[in-house]
Amino acid sequence: MSAAKTKAQKIIDEHGVVVFSKSHCPYCSSSKSLLNELGAQFYALELDKIDDGAAIQDALQEISGQRTVPNIYIKQKHIGGNSDLQGIRKDLPDLLKSAGAL
């Protein structure tokens, strides 16, 4: 397993809610805003701000089949991107509670 894949998997495993993001991405901002609105505690990793961001993005494709950001995980389960997160908005409070993020 590559170092980037190990790092990405460790982040997913250690946090109830993870948003792999890019600081300039409007969809990422929208996802983080929704989570903030709900009062969720989440771990956001800005891939454009770290040296191994591109490698982690490649590793995420191996892990989930999705390379685009935001790449969101709740309770170690791949949720998808912003439209997926917005699509489960009514279920989010329960999901976030079960992940220990509320």
C-alpha positions in Angstrom: 0.0 0.0 0.0 1.4 3.4 -0.9 2.2 6.0 1.8 -0.5 8.3 0.6 -3.1 5.5 0.6 -2.1 4.5 4.2 -2.3 8.1 5.3 -5.8 8.6 3.7 -7.1 5.4 5.2 -5.7 6.3 8.6 -7.5 9.7 8.4 -10.8 8.0 7.4 -10.4 5.4 10.2 -9.6 7.9 12.9 -12.3 10.5 12.3 -16.1 10.3 12.4 -16.5 12.7 9.5 -13.8 13.6 7.0 -13.9 16.0 4.1 -11.1 15.7 1.6 -11.2 19.2 0.1 -9.5 21.9 -1.9 -9.5 25.5 -0.5 -10.6 27.1 -3.8 -13.4 24.6 -4.6 -17.0 26.0 -4.3 -18.5 22.5 -3.8 -16.1 21.8 -1.0 -17.1 25.1 0.7 -20.7 24.2 0.3 -20.2 20.8 2.0 -18.2 22.3 4.8 -20.8 25.1 5.3 -23.6 22.5 5.6 -21.6 20.5 8.2 -20.8 23.7 10.1 -24.5 24.7 9.9 -25.5 21.4 11.6 -22.8 21.9 14.2 -20.8 18.9 13.1 -17.3 18.2 14.2 -15.4 17.1 11.1 -11.8 16.8 9.8 -11.1 18.7 6.6 -8.0 18.1 4.7 -7.2 20.7 2.1 -5.4 18.7 -0.6 -4.1 21.8 -2.4 -2.3 23.0 0.8 -0.2 19.8 1.5 2.8 18.4 -0.3 1.3 15.0 -0.8 -2.2 16.2 -1.8 -2.1 14.9 -5.4 -0.9 11.5 -4.2 -3.7 11.4 -1.6 -6.3 12.3 -4.2 -5.0 9.4 -6.4 -5.2 7.1 -3.3 -8.8 8.2 -2.7 -9.7 7.0 -6.2 -8.3 3.6 -5.2 -10.2 3.6 -1.9 -13.6 4.8 -3.1 -13.5 5.0 -6.9 -14.0 8.8 -6.6 -11.1 11.2 -7.4 -13.0 14.5 -7.3 -13.4 16.7 -4.2 -15.1 17.1 -1.9 -14.6 13.4 -1.1 -16.7 12.8 2.0 -16.7 10.0 4.6 -19.0 9.6 7.6 -18.4 6.9 10.0 -15.8 5.4 7.7 -18.4 5.1 4.9 -17.9 6.9 1.6 -20.7 9.3 1.1 -19.5 10.9 -2.1 -19.3 14.5 -3.1 -21.3 17.7 -2.4 -24.4 16.7 -4.3 -24.5 13.4 -2.4 -24.1 15.1 0.9 -26.8 17.7 0.1 -29.0 14.9 -1.1 -29.0 13.2 2.4 -29.4 16.5 4.3 -32.5 15.3 6.2 -30.6 12.1 7.4 -27.4 14.0 8.3 -28.2 14.8 11.9 -28.8 11.0 12.7 -25.7 10.0 10.7 -23.5 12.6 12.3 -24.7 11.6 15.8 -24.0 7.9 15.1 -20.5 9.0 13.9 -20.0 10.9 17.2 -19.7 14.2 15.3 -22.7 15.9 17.0 
